């Protein structure tokens, strides 16, 4: 796959028709054929929007998923109808959220979502495509010290089982001709914040192991040769809220040295919570870094000249010819989505493409 300079991260805002259809289908009021027709229309519109905006690589906006983790969590057995441990979110207000389902049994893959996504995407897109998959460590959001320990005495055994499932999905994607795969690993960036690390400890998940054994588990997901592998980090993205604050300094060495199977790092850098660009010094020179400078958490459009200036700042720490530009995260990590309109979403993506052309072409 040829190098690119302007890419989306993943999810796009779901149209209301799709939200209504998903709810009706789950309630048994909409038959599968009609639901799939509506999903297809939404995915086609998401692809067209990205291409109009000038993205060099596109995906399907994760329209077939209820959550960015859906390609894993909606395709496995092992989840029960009991709540997972709560997580704290920050933003315009404070919010505590728990997934309504938690791990209660051993994880087992029962079907594939990503093959359906990829085949449709490949057939409809006029530009190169990439597939997004969640990090196996994101199963920590479905971990419950009360309900999960009967199945897994150690959450890292659960992560290893999730990684095995993801390797099966990637093997299938490679057989179908997929050339670019992105692993979404926000949990690693959460480790920059001591308050979040303490919360992980309270749930029985060791943050130091996350940055050691955990990175090894993530790296194992990308061991099959062929595709370009990227890894995306952010500090939480839900309804415009975030979970952690802090620069990459404390995790940079373990992150960039441990992710040996990844050629591309997509790094959140949209506000002061992300710290300085200095940790980019730790990125090996043969990798590519996409700067997530454009926020998906609010509708206000960033100033192009300010983005160009920040790219100049980053180029002091990592070769400019190996930089790219992206949003800091998806626009709808959950079905509800962030507080933007579709028009504002498209304007943000067009801004990424336009600024990348000015910053890197020629």
Buried (B, 14 or more C-beta within 10 A) or exposed (E): EEEBBBBBBBBBBBBEEBBEBBEBBEEEEBEEEEBBEBBBBBBBBBBBBBBEBBBBBBBBBBBBBBBBBBBBBBBBEBBBEBBBBEBBBBBEEEBEBBBEBBBBBEBEBEEBBBBBBBBBBBEBBEEBBBBBBBBBBBBBBBBBBEBBBEBBEEBBEBBBBBBBBBBEBBEBBBEEEBBBBBBBBBBBBBBBBEEBBEBBEEBBBBBEBBBEBBBBBBBBBBEBEBBBBBBBBBBBBBBBBBBBBBBBEBBBEBBBEBBEBBBBBBBBBBBEBBBBBBBBEBBEEEBBBBBBBBBBBBBEEBEEEEBBEBBEBBBEBBEEEBBBBBBBBBBBBBBEBBBBEBEBBBBBBBBBBBBBBBBBEE
